[in-house]
Amino acid sequence: MLRSLGQRPVTGGGEDQRVVELRTAVSRLRRELAALPAEFPDRVIAEDELAALAAMAAHDVPEIPRLRRSLLLIAGAIGSVSALSRGLSDVRSAVELFGEPPRA
């Protein structure tokens, strides 16, 4: 109901809970990726897009289309690395908290 009114859920400190969830999920996946010893062709893409998501989460509510684009690039880059599937799922869930992008 809050989204339909243009409002956003906040924590007790006034911070948007969706942004907190995104920041947490992105941080966790970045740590998991850094700890993964295996190299794969699109690792740099995943690292760059996770850095972009982290930067967006460090500020106010991010742009939904940009969030979804980064998620798609990350999923394409690490989707076949089973060791990262849980972290990727957490990032996807956090992005989905922001809802669908506005229709043009």
Beta strands, then each sheet from edge to edge (+ up, - down):
end
